[in-house]
Amino acid sequence: MKNKTPIILLNSLNINRGGVTKSVLTYANLLVKQYKKVIIGTFLYQRNHKEIVQTLYEQNKLDKRVIVLNMFEEMKPNKKQKIIEHKIKEKKLIEIEDTNQKTPSFRYFKNGLYVKYKRFDEDGNLIFIDYMNNARQRILREEYNSFGLLSRRRHMDLTTNQSRLDQYFDNKENCYLTTWINPKTLKEARFFNFVKNPIEFKSLNEIRTFWLNKIINNIKNPVFIIDQRNIDNLMKNIQHSNLKTIAVLHNNYYEKPYTYGSNIKPDFHYLFNNLALFDKIICLTQAQKTDIFRDFNLDNNKVEVISHAVEPVDSDVLTNQNKVNPYTAVSIARYVKQKRIDEAIYAFRLVVNKIPNAQYHIYGQGNQQEALQKLINDLDLQNNVKLKGYTNEAYNELSKASCSILTSDFEGFGRVVSESLSVGTPVVSYNINYGPPDIIRNNVDGYIVEKGNKQELAEKIIDIFKNEKLRKRLSKNALEVKERFSYKKLENKWLDLLKRI
């Protein structure tokens, strides 16, 4: 078993982790305890990639034995680091601060003409420089990594203000890769790699495949664990006789209404049209496995269920259950249409009609923020419903609430449900695909209500708010989620899968 090398593939890693990144870090950390080498491979350009990885190591979110490779970083001919400091002031230029930005940003003028724009991070490190022509049009952007080195130069289209050509630089600031971009579709058209033997790639898939083949060239038994669907189509051109492939489904693959019988989302077409390229399909719930069998009539051994594990919770967070505000509900969700936060707000209007001092705190960020705030204002809920923005203290906020609410159109698992239960906070959720029906035990540690039934949603919230005995019973039972979805169970399932594949 241990002669295999797990290689987890996804687009990128970030410090403020979403569901996919959390999952990747979790099983990378557990696999590295059993395997000599575990690799995470990422494909997107990130100017601060090395800083992100180092932070994940330092915060103990990622085991330092896990190797993280990024396509753009690994293709650099020269990787030796040095640090360059950039000053705000420039000779013969006048700078005026842009006070609308969160971090230091400046416009620069020469003889009255606007010639460039600089943005720095909170620590004073240069992020980018934009260069302007005499008509104030942006003609060039230079991006700098966390060491102050030029990492990418973007040549802008004057009509669309989007890049037409990108140059990537190594740590000697020599261009090693150039990309031609369609400024309307923003898709990379061609890549030119300037190495000892220069080579042209005619598509993004071609250069990604080239890089993956290079990674596994000297690995005897690689196992690809593929966590995002735009990577699936690379598998057709991977050249390795011992390669095994595992596709992990983190989301619902149906289009609206997101239930069995609906059309398949385009992102999933390649996977389901080319199932022979994949040794295993992993989904997060038994309900999704059942739907996959019904849709594709697969061999019973092809699809397996490995749910997310519940993360350990600090003991001081659990003590908040003794300080619960009996009339407060919480949601942790992106402010996007999928999460249907508007439905929860409508339901909470009914709650406030019965309990005027009830509070609903919604933590997140996204493009629906203005629309949601308008709805709150229209329903006269400004004193009851608050959009609290992004939080790094999700468990802490959940633990202080009487219940949490989930009204999404769909989920892949609904990790926030298990997170809420893990701190003893019952969940009131719509019955959706997938996750809540697999995690919540109705009237045991929360409630499952019919999707779209705002009246029933409100009634269950009111029951929990008004009945302390009920809330405490649900809360006590909720803590059992830590055993039902334990790290040990997750670890055993992944190790057993890799042993058999």
C-alpha angles and dihedrals in degrees: 000000000000094000088075122095115213111213114189114204126201138137100258148332125238136184095230093060128214124201097276093048092048090053094048093050091047098055093036088058094049096043094051088063090064106029129063092226132022120178132194111201120197130185111193123094111248118178090209098038095130092048091052093051093046091051091051089052094047093048090050091239089122127035109243089228090067110096115221118201126185121195096226094045095046094049092059111112091210120040101164109130128229131163125237122186120214123206128218095222122069129191116257091007129102116216126205119189120241099224093187092076127086094225129042109291130168141190115216125211134193118192088341095308121120103235109162147002127214132194125193130189125242090274093053096257116144113249102178147337122218118202121208136202123223091274090059091250117145109243102168141016124198117197123201129203126229090274092058094253123137106254106167137013117199120199108208132222107232093216102048099024087227128120120272096180132021126198120198121205134205124221092278086057091246116143109247100166136030126191128197112213133197100231092206099050093025088221121140110247104184139004127207116196113201104203133126089295104028116219137188123220116199097205144017090252091054095056092043091051091048090054094047092050089051091052095052097038093101098030114102101204112014120182116198115209103194115201104174129051099227087069097055095084092060090071095077092070101039111121113209127113095209099043118131121194131206121185114203117203112211097172148038109279097203127098119227126342081031096217137112111298095032122120118274116254112251092240089066098046096093094050096049094041092051104038091143089071091063126069095197138015114207121198129178101230139040089232092061092047089055091051092049091054091049093048100043108018092227130181109272091241095054097075126049135177120233111165126201116271124234112251119234112265125216112251092233089061091055091055088067087077085077089056100046117150100230093211101046128100126186139201126191106198144126113262093245133120094255091066093055092210086163089070091054090049092051089050091049090057085065090048092053090050087064099031109031095189095051116131131208117191118192117195121195145070137244148117095294095065097104093045091049093049090050090052090050090051093045091053091047091239099131091119094047110035120054130185098214100182129226118339133195088196100068095143092048093052093045092049093057094053129090090225142345127232132219121184103160123152087228143343138190092226109328098235091187088068093061090041090055094047091048091066093045097259114137118227128224107199143167115251099252142149113290138018115353095078089049095048107032118070103210113244088357103078101350143334136277113205131184112277110261095015099126093169093059090042090055093046093055092048090050091049091055093044095050101037112063092178090055093047092051092049092050090045094052092049092046092067089066088077088083090067097037091054101026128163089238092059091047092049094048092050094050094045092047091049094051090047092055101039 
